[in-house]
Amino acid sequence: MDKPESQSFIWLENDGKMNFTLHNIANPPTHILTLESADFNKDGLMDLLPETACLSPYDGGQNTLW
C-alpha cells in the first residue's frame, strides 16, 4: 500500500566522526529502486537520478532528476 508521507529518498550526512544526520530529500515517488550519479547536465556538479519501477503502463513509473 502506498504511504505518501513515507520517506522515499534520503541523504545521510556524515559529520566526519561517524555521526549521521538524516535529510529527507523526497517523499513521492515511493518506489525508488536504484540511484544513478553522474554529471548529466555537464555543469561540473554531480547530479542524482533516482529511478522508479513501472510494473505496468498504468503504474505511473517515472524518472526524476535532482
PDB file with one MODEL, atoms N, CA, C and O in Angstrom:
MODEL        1
ATOM      1  N   MET A   1       0.843  -1.170   0.000  1.00  0.00           N
ATOM      2  CA  MET A   1       0.000   0.000   0.000  1.00  0.00           C
ATOM      3  C   MET A   1       0.892   1.238   0.000  1.00  0.00           C
ATOM      4  O   MET A   1       1.887   1.281   0.723  1.00  0.00           O
ATOM      5  N   ASP A   2       0.546   2.247  -0.804  1.00  0.00           N
ATOM      6  CA  ASP A   2       1.293   3.497  -0.862  1.00  0.00           C
ATOM      7  C   ASP A   2       1.077   4.304   0.404  1.00  0.00           C
ATOM      8  O   ASP A   2      -0.034   4.375   0.929  1.00  0.00           O
ATOM      9  N   LYS A   3       2.143   4.908   0.884  1.00  0.00           N
ATOM     10  CA  LYS A   3       2.092   5.822   2.020  1.00  0.00           C
ATOM     11  C   LYS A   3       2.818   7.095   1.594  1.00  0.00           C
ATOM     12  O   LYS A   3       4.039   7.172   1.730  1.00  0.00           O
ATOM     13  N   PRO A   4       2.103   8.090   1.086  1.00  0.00           N
ATOM     14  CA  PRO A   4       2.740   9.304   0.563  1.00  0.00           C
ATOM     15  C   PRO A   4       3.625  10.028   1.573  1.00  0.00           C
ATOM     16  O   PRO A   4       4.544  10.747   1.181  1.00  0.00           O
ATOM     17  N   GLU A   5       3.361   9.846   2.873  1.00  0.00           N
ATOM     18  CA  GLU A   5       4.170  10.528   3.881  1.00  0.00           C
ATOM     19  C   GLU A   5       5.494   9.810   4.149  1.00  0.00           C
ATOM     20  O   GLU A   5       6.358  10.357   4.834  1.00  0.00           O
ATOM     21  N   SER A   6       5.668   8.600   3.621  1.00  0.00           N
ATOM     22  CA  SER A   6       6.900   7.837   3.829  1.00  0.00           C
ATOM     23  C   SER A   6       8.063   8.489   3.091  1.00  0.00           C
ATOM     24  O   SER A   6       7.892   9.067   2.018  1.00  0.00           O
ATOM     25  N   GLN A   7       9.251   8.384   3.690  1.00  0.00           N
ATOM     26  CA  GLN A   7      10.438   8.910   3.033  1.00  0.00           C
ATOM     27  C   GLN A   7      10.831   7.974   1.911  1.00  0.00           C
ATOM     28  O   GLN A   7      10.922   6.760   2.095  1.00  0.00           O
ATOM     29  N   SER A   8      11.063   8.554   0.748  1.00  0.00           N
ATOM     30  CA  SER A   8      11.380   7.770  -0.432  1.00  0.00           C
ATOM     31  C   SER A   8      12.850   7.904  -0.815  1.00  0.00           C
ATOM     32  O   SER A   8      13.444   6.971  -1.356  1.00  0.00           O
ATOM     33  N   PHE A   9      13.429   9.061  -0.533  1.00  0.00           N
ATOM     34  CA  PHE A   9      14.800   9.345  -0.937  1.00  0.00           C
ATOM     35  C   PHE A   9      15.436  10.172   0.172  1.00  0.00           C
ATOM     36  O   PHE A   9      15.031  11.310   0.411  1.00  0.00           O
ATOM     37  N   ILE A  10      16.431   9.603   0.852  1.00  0.00           N
ATOM     38  CA  ILE A  10      17.068  10.300   1.967  1.00  0.00           C
ATOM     39  C   ILE A  10      18.557  10.447   1.716  1.00  0.00           C
ATOM     40  O   ILE A  10      19.144   9.727   0.909  1.00  0.00           O
ATOM     41  N   TRP A  11      19.155  11.397   2.426  1.00  0.00           N
ATOM     42  CA  TRP A  11      20.594  11.602   2.402  1.00  0.00           C
ATOM     43  C   TRP A  11      21.058  11.513   3.846  1.00  0.00           C
ATOM     44  O   TRP A  11      20.532  12.211   4.713  1.00  0.00           O
ATOM     45  N   LEU A  12      22.039  10.661   4.110  1.00  0.00           N
ATOM     46  CA  LEU A  12      22.632  10.554   5.434  1.00  0.00           C
ATOM     47  C   LEU A  12      23.954  11.321   5.418  1.00  0.00           C
ATOM     48  O   LEU A  12      24.932  10.876   4.818  1.00  0.00           O
ATOM     49  N   GLU A  13      23.974  12.478   6.083  1.00  0.00           N
ATOM     50  CA  GLU A  13      25.155  13.344   6.111  1.00  0.00           C
ATOM     51  C   GLU A  13      26.082  12.903   7.239  1.00  0.00           C
ATOM     52  O   GLU A  13      25.673  12.841   8.398  1.00  0.00           O
ATOM     53  N   ASN A  14      27.325  12.599   6.897  1.00  0.00           N
ATOM     54  CA  ASN A  14      28.332  12.172   7.864  1.00  0.00           C
ATOM     55  C   ASN A  14      29.147  13.398   8.270  1.00  0.00           C
ATOM     56  O   ASN A  14      29.688  14.097   7.413  1.00  0.00           O
ATOM     57  N   ASP A  15      29.235  13.659   9.575  1.00  0.00           N
ATOM     58  CA  ASP A  15      29.998  14.815  10.049  1.00  0.00           C
ATOM     59  C   ASP A  15      31.500  14.539  10.120  1.00  0.00           C
ATOM     60  O   ASP A  15      32.254  15.381  10.606  1.00  0.00           O
ATOM     61  N   GLY A  16      31.945  13.378   9.647  1.00  0.00           N
ATOM     62  CA  GLY A  16      33.353  13.004   9.659  1.00  0.00           C
ATOM     63  C   GLY A  16      33.739  12.220  10.895  1.00  0.00           C
ATOM     64  O   GLY A  16      34.851  11.697  10.975  1.00  0.00           O
ATOM     65  N   LYS A  17      32.836  12.133  11.859  1.00  0.00           N
ATOM     66  CA  LYS A  17      33.094  11.385  13.092  1.00  0.00           C
ATOM     67  C   LYS A  17      32.108  10.237  13.244  1.00  0.00           C
ATOM     68  O   LYS A  17      31.852   9.759  14.350  1.00  0.00           O
ATOM     69  N   MET A  18      31.555   9.800  12.106  1.00  0.00           N
ATOM     70  CA  MET A  18      30.590   8.697  12.052  1.00  0.00           C
ATOM     71  C   MET A  18      29.274   9.022  12.761  1.00  0.00           C
ATOM     72  O   MET A  18      28.562   8.122  13.206  1.00  0.00           O
ATOM     73  N   ASN A  19      28.958  10.314  12.861  1.00  0.00           N
ATOM     74  CA  ASN A  19      27.638  10.744  13.318  1.00  0.00           C
ATOM     75  C   ASN A  19      26.864  11.161  12.081  1.00  0.00           C
ATOM     76  O   ASN A  19      27.345  11.972  11.289  1.00  0.00           O
ATOM     77  N   PHE A  20      25.674  10.616  11.910  1.00  0.00           N
ATOM     78  CA  PHE A  20      24.916  10.845  10.696  1.00  0.00           C
ATOM     79  C   PHE A  20      23.649  11.640  10.986  1.00  0.00           C
ATOM     80  O   PHE A  20      22.964  11.403  11.980  1.00  0.00           O
ATOM     81  N   THR A  21      23.352  12.583  10.102  1.00  0.00           N
ATOM     82  CA  THR A  21      22.121  13.355  10.160  1.00  0.00           C
ATOM     83  C   THR A  21      21.283  12.972   8.963  1.00  0.00           C
ATOM     84  O   THR A  21      21.750  13.032   7.825  1.00  0.00           O
ATOM     85  N   LEU A  22      20.048  12.578   9.213  1.00  0.00           N
ATOM     86  CA  LEU A  22      19.140  12.182   8.137  1.00  0.00           C
ATOM     87  C   LEU A  22      18.475  13.415   7.539  1.00  0.00           C
ATOM     88  O   LEU A  22      17.935  14.252   8.261  1.00  0.00           O
ATOM     89  N   HIS A  23      18.519  13.520   6.213  1.00  0.00           N
ATOM     90  CA  HIS A  23      17.845  14.590   5.477  1.00  0.00           C
ATOM     91  C   HIS A  23      16.852  13.936   4.524  1.00  0.00           C
ATOM     92  O   HIS A  23      17.237  13.096   3.711  1.00  0.00           O
ATOM     93  N   ASN A  24      15.595  14.307   4.616  1.00  0.00           N
ATOM     94  CA  ASN A  24      14.584  13.802   3.688  1.00  0.00           C
ATOM     95  C   ASN A  24      14.637  14.638   2.416  1.00  0.00           C
ATOM     96  O   ASN A  24      14.405  15.846   2.458  1.00  0.00           O
ATOM     97  N   ILE A  25      14.936  14.011   1.299  1.00  0.00           N
ATOM     98  CA  ILE A  25      15.031  14.708   0.020  1.00  0.00           C
ATOM     99  C   ILE A  25      13.682  14.698  -0.692  1.00  0.00           C
ATOM    100  O   ILE A  25      13.275  15.706  -1.270  1.00  0.00           O
ATOM    101  N   ALA A  26      12.992  13.568  -0.652  1.00  0.00           N
ATOM    102  CA  ALA A  26      11.709  13.472  -1.358  1.00  0.00           C
ATOM    103  C   ALA A  26      10.825  12.422  -0.707  1.00  0.00           C
ATOM    104  O   ALA A  26      11.307  11.440  -0.142  1.00  0.00           O
ATOM    105  N   ASN A  27       9.534  12.646  -0.796  1.00  0.00           N
ATOM    106  CA  ASN A  27       8.565  11.641  -0.366  1.00  0.00           C
ATOM    107  C   ASN A  27       8.054  10.865  -1.574  1.00  0.00           C
ATOM    108  O   ASN A  27       8.317   9.665  -1.664  1.00  0.00           O
ATOM    109  N   PRO A  28       7.342  11.485  -2.503  1.00  0.00           N
ATOM    110  CA  PRO A  28       6.974  10.723  -3.695  1.00  0.00           C
ATOM    111  C   PRO A  28       8.128  10.778  -4.690  1.00  0.00           C
ATOM    112  O   PRO A  28       8.866  11.762  -4.642  1.00  0.00           O
ATOM    113  N   PRO A  29       8.350   9.853  -5.557  1.00  0.00           N
ATOM    114  CA  PRO A  29       7.633   8.595  -5.666  1.00  0.00           C
ATOM    115  C   PRO A  29       8.057   7.652  -4.551  1.00  0.00           C
ATOM    116  O   PRO A  29       9.140   7.809  -3.987  1.00  0.00           O
ATOM    117  N   THR A  30       7.240   6.702  -4.233  1.00  0.00           N
ATOM    118  CA  THR A  30       7.533   5.810  -3.115  1.00  0.00           C
ATOM    119  C   THR A  30       8.111   4.471  -3.555  1.00  0.00           C
ATOM    120  O   THR A  30       8.194   3.550  -2.743  1.00  0.00           O
ATOM    121  N   HIS A  31       8.506   4.339  -4.800  1.00  0.00           N
ATOM    122  CA  HIS A  31       9.008   3.059  -5.301  1.00  0.00           C
ATOM    123  C   HIS A  31      10.376   3.205  -5.967  1.00  0.00           C
ATOM    124  O   HIS A  31      10.618   2.620  -7.023  1.00  0.00           O
ATOM    125  N   ILE A  32      11.277   3.989  -5.348  1.00  0.00           N
ATOM    126  CA  ILE A  32      12.617   4.150  -5.909  1.00  0.00           C
ATOM    127  C   ILE A  32      13.395   2.850  -5.723  1.00  0.00           C
ATOM    128  O   ILE A  32      13.476   2.313  -4.618  1.00  0.00           O
ATOM    129  N   LEU A  33      13.965   2.355  -6.819  1.00  0.00           N
ATOM    130  CA  LEU A  33      14.695   1.091  -6.782  1.00  0.00           C
ATOM    131  C   LEU A  33      16.195   1.261  -6.921  1.00  0.00           C
ATOM    132  O   LEU A  33      16.960   0.458  -6.387  1.00  0.00           O
ATOM    133  N   THR A  34      16.628   2.294  -7.633  1.00  0.00           N
ATOM    134  CA  THR A  34      18.051   2.458  -7.897  1.00  0.00           C
ATOM    135  C   THR A  34      18.378   3.940  -7.995  1.00  0.00           C
ATOM    136  O   THR A  34      17.492   4.770  -8.198  1.00  0.00           O
ATOM    137  N   LEU A  35      19.652   4.262  -7.850  1.00  0.00           N
ATOM    138  CA  LEU A  35      20.101   5.648  -7.919  1.00  0.00           C
ATOM    139  C   LEU A  35      21.354   5.706  -8.776  1.00  0.00           C
ATOM    140  O   LEU A  35      22.322   4.990  -8.520  1.00  0.00           O
ATOM    141  N   GLU A  36      21.337   6.544  -9.774  1.00  0.00           N
ATOM    142  CA  GLU A  36      22.496   6.762 -10.640  1.00  0.00           C
ATOM    143  C   GLU A  36      23.056   8.145 -10.348  1.00  0.00           C
ATOM    144  O   GLU A  36      22.294   9.091 -10.150  1.00  0.00           O
ATOM    145  N   SER A  37      24.378   8.277 -10.319  1.00  0.00           N
ATOM    146  CA  SER A  37      25.004   9.581 -10.133  1.00  0.00           C
ATOM    147  C   SER A  37      25.983   9.832 -11.266  1.00  0.00           C
ATOM    148  O   SER A  37      26.771   8.960 -11.634  1.00  0.00           O
ATOM    149  N   ALA A  38      25.921  11.039 -11.813  1.00  0.00           N
ATOM    150  CA  ALA A  38      26.811  11.468 -12.892  1.00  0.00           C
ATOM    151  C   ALA A  38      26.580  12.960 -13.110  1.00  0.00           C
ATOM    152  O   ALA A  38      25.638  13.533 -12.563  1.00  0.00           O
ATOM    153  N   ASP A  39      27.416  13.569 -13.887  1.00  0.00           N
ATOM    154  CA  ASP A  39      27.218  14.972 -14.256  1.00  0.00           C
ATOM    155  C   ASP A  39      26.365  15.003 -15.525  1.00  0.00           C
ATOM    156  O   ASP A  39      26.873  15.245 -16.620  1.00  0.00           O
ATOM    157  N   PHE A  40      25.070  14.755 -15.364  1.00  0.00           N
ATOM    158  CA  PHE A  40      24.169  14.616 -16.508  1.00  0.00           C
ATOM    159  C   PHE A  40      24.075  15.892 -17.351  1.00  0.00           C
ATOM    160  O   PHE A  40      23.990  15.816 -18.576  1.00  0.00           O
ATOM    161  N   ASN A  41      24.091  17.061 -16.703  1.00  0.00           N
ATOM    162  CA  ASN A  41      23.920  18.304 -17.460  1.00  0.00           C
ATOM    163  C   ASN A  41      25.233  19.034 -17.725  1.00  0.00           C
ATOM    164  O   ASN A  41      25.225  20.178 -18.180  1.00  0.00           O
ATOM    165  N   LYS A  42      26.354  18.384 -17.447  1.00  0.00           N
ATOM    166  CA  LYS A  42      27.708  18.884 -17.762  1.00  0.00           C
ATOM    167  C   LYS A  42      27.997  20.252 -17.146  1.00  0.00           C
ATOM    168  O   LYS A  42      28.637  21.094 -17.776  1.00  0.00           O
ATOM    169  N   ASP A  43      27.515  20.483 -15.886  1.00  0.00           N
ATOM    170  CA  ASP A  43      27.798  21.750 -15.212  1.00  0.00           C
ATOM    171  C   ASP A  43      28.929  21.629 -14.197  1.00  0.00           C
ATOM    172  O   ASP A  43      29.232  22.584 -13.481  1.00  0.00           O
ATOM    173  N   GLY A  44      29.554  20.449 -14.136  1.00  0.00           N
ATOM    174  CA  GLY A  44      30.659  20.230 -13.216  1.00  0.00           C
ATOM    175  C   GLY A  44      30.228  19.758 -11.837  1.00  0.00           C
ATOM    176  O   GLY A  44      31.078  19.516 -10.981  1.00  0.00           O
ATOM    177  N   LEU A  45      28.939  19.621 -11.602  1.00  0.00           N
ATOM    178  CA  LEU A  45      28.407  19.164 -10.326  1.00  0.00           C
ATOM    179  C   LEU A  45      27.752  17.796 -10.494  1.00  0.00           C
ATOM    180  O   LEU A  45      27.182  17.495 -11.542  1.00  0.00           O
ATOM    181  N   MET A  46      27.842  16.971  -9.447  1.00  0.00           N
ATOM    182  CA  MET A  46      27.242  15.642  -9.502  1.00  0.00           C
ATOM    183  C   MET A  46      25.722  15.750  -9.425  1.00  0.00           C
ATOM    184  O   MET A  46      25.193  16.447  -8.559  1.00  0.00           O
ATOM    185  N   ASP A  47      25.021  15.070 -10.321  1.00  0.00           N
ATOM    186  CA  ASP A  47      23.561  15.012 -10.336  1.00  0.00           C
ATOM    187  C   ASP A  47      23.132  13.617  -9.915  1.00  0.00           C
ATOM    188  O   ASP A  47      23.876  12.654 -10.097  1.00  0.00           O
ATOM    189  N   LEU A  48      21.941  13.507  -9.354  1.00  0.00           N
ATOM    190  CA  LEU A  48      21.393  12.229  -8.917  1.00  0.00           C
ATOM    191  C   LEU A  48      20.133  11.915  -9.706  1.00  0.00           C
ATOM    192  O   LEU A  48      19.274  12.778  -9.883  1.00  0.00           O
ATOM    193  N   LEU A  49      20.025  10.687 -10.175  1.00  0.00           N
ATOM    194  CA  LEU A  49      18.850  10.242 -10.910  1.00  0.00           C
ATOM    195  C   LEU A  49      18.263   9.017 -10.210  1.00  0.00           C
ATOM    196  O   LEU A  49      18.693   7.891 -10.461  1.00  0.00           O
ATOM    197  N   PRO A  50      17.272   9.237  -9.322  1.00  0.00           N
ATOM    198  CA  PRO A  50      16.590   8.090  -8.719  1.00  0.00           C
ATOM    199  C   PRO A  50      15.617   7.510  -9.726  1.00  0.00           C
ATOM    200  O   PRO A  50      14.910   8.256 -10.404  1.00  0.00           O
ATOM    201  N   GLU A  51      15.571   6.205  -9.833  1.00  0.00           N
ATOM    202  CA  GLU A  51      14.695   5.570 -10.810  1.00  0.00           C
ATOM    203  C   GLU A  51      13.651   4.726 -10.104  1.00  0.00           C
ATOM    204  O   GLU A  51      13.931   4.045  -9.118  1.00  0.00           O
ATOM    205  N   THR A  52      12.442   4.790 -10.634  1.00  0.00           N
ATOM    206  CA  THR A  52      11.319   4.077 -10.042  1.00  0.00           C
ATOM    207  C   THR A  52      10.937   2.887 -10.905  1.00  0.00           C
ATOM    208  O   THR A  52      11.375   2.761 -12.049  1.00  0.00           O
ATOM    209  N   ALA A  53      10.118   2.023 -10.340  1.00  0.00           N
ATOM    210  CA  ALA A  53       9.639   0.848 -11.064  1.00  0.00           C
ATOM    211  C   ALA A  53       8.312   1.162 -11.720  1.00  0.00           C
ATOM    212  O   ALA A  53       7.468   1.853 -11.149  1.00  0.00           O
ATOM    213  N   CYS A  54       8.141   0.661 -12.891  1.00  0.00           N
ATOM    214  CA  CYS A  54       6.856   0.757 -13.588  1.00  0.00           C
ATOM    215  C   CYS A  54       6.482  -0.668 -13.969  1.00  0.00           C
ATOM    216  O   CYS A  54       6.946  -1.201 -14.977  1.00  0.00           O
ATOM    217  N   LEU A  55       5.636  -1.271 -13.146  1.00  0.00           N
ATOM    218  CA  LEU A  55       5.298  -2.672 -13.355  1.00  0.00           C
ATOM    219  C   LEU A  55       4.254  -2.871 -14.442  1.00  0.00           C
ATOM    220  O   LEU A  55       4.142  -3.958 -15.007  1.00  0.00           O
ATOM    221  N   SER A  56       3.505  -1.844 -14.730  1.00  0.00           N
ATOM    222  CA  SER A  56       2.550  -1.878 -15.830  1.00  0.00           C
ATOM    223  C   SER A  56       2.467  -0.470 -16.392  1.00  0.00           C
ATOM    224  O   SER A  56       2.906   0.470 -15.729  1.00  0.00           O
ATOM    225  N   PRO A  57       1.928  -0.289 -17.575  1.00  0.00           N
ATOM    226  CA  PRO A  57       1.849   1.063 -18.137  1.00  0.00           C
ATOM    227  C   PRO A  57       0.950   1.987 -17.327  1.00  0.00           C
ATOM    228  O   PRO A  57       0.910   3.187 -17.597  1.00  0.00           O
ATOM    229  N   TYR A  58       0.235   1.467 -16.350  1.00  0.00           N
ATOM    230  CA  TYR A  58      -0.696   2.283 -15.580  1.00  0.00           C
ATOM    231  C   TYR A  58      -0.179   2.651 -14.211  1.00  0.00           C
ATOM    232  O   TYR A  58      -0.852   3.369 -13.472  1.00  0.00           O
ATOM    233  N   ASP A  59       1.031   2.166 -13.844  1.00  0.00           N
ATOM    234  CA  ASP A  59       1.593   2.458 -12.518  1.00  0.00           C
ATOM    235  C   ASP A  59       2.166   3.857 -12.393  1.00  0.00           C
ATOM    236  O   ASP A  59       2.355   4.347 -11.280  1.00  0.00           O
ATOM    237  N   GLY A  60       2.443   4.503 -13.498  1.00  0.00           N
ATOM    238  CA  GLY A  60       2.995   5.863 -13.447  1.00  0.00           C
ATOM    239  C   GLY A  60       4.446   5.911 -13.066  1.00  0.00           C
ATOM    240  O   GLY A  60       4.882   6.907 -12.489  1.00  0.00           O
ATOM    241  N   GLY A  61       5.235   4.868 -13.362  1.00  0.00           N
ATOM    242  CA  GLY A  61       6.665   4.903 -13.104  1.00  0.00           C
ATOM    243  C   GLY A  61       7.290   6.100 -13.792  1.00  0.00           C
ATOM    244  O   GLY A  61       6.854   6.513 -14.867  1.00  0.00           O
ATOM    245  N   GLN A  62       8.324   6.656 -13.155  1.00  0.00           N
ATOM    246  CA  GLN A  62       8.920   7.863 -13.723  1.00  0.00           C
ATOM    247  C   GLN A  62      10.369   7.974 -13.301  1.00  0.00           C
ATOM    248  O   GLN A  62      10.799   7.321 -12.351  1.00  0.00           O
ATOM    249  N   ASN A  63      11.122   8.800 -14.008  1.00  0.00           N
ATOM    250  CA  ASN A  63      12.473   9.168 -13.625  1.00  0.00           C
ATOM    251  C   ASN A  63      12.443  10.636 -13.227  1.00  0.00           C
ATOM    252  O   ASN A  63      11.843  11.457 -13.920  1.00  0.00           O
ATOM    253  N   THR A  64      13.085  10.967 -12.115  1.00  0.00           N
ATOM    254  CA  THR A  64      13.136  12.333 -11.641  1.00  0.00           C
ATOM    255  C   THR A  64      14.582  12.707 -11.436  1.00  0.00           C
ATOM    256  O   THR A  64      15.316  11.975 -10.772  1.00  0.00           O
ATOM    257  N   LEU A  65      15.018  13.829 -11.988  1.00  0.00           N
ATOM    258  CA  LEU A  65      16.400  14.267 -11.906  1.00  0.00           C
ATOM    259  C   LEU A  65      16.508  15.403 -10.908  1.00  0.00           C
ATOM    260  O   LEU A  65      15.817  16.416 -11.026  1.00  0.00           O
ATOM    261  N   TRP A  66      17.406  15.224  -9.895  1.00  0.00           N
ATOM    262  CA  TRP A  66      17.695  16.294  -8.958  1.00  0.00           C
ATOM    263  C   TRP A  66      19.032  16.888  -9.288  1.00  0.00           C
ATOM    264  O   TRP A  66      19.478  17.818  -8.615  1.00  0.00           O
TER     265      TRP A  66
ENDMDL
END
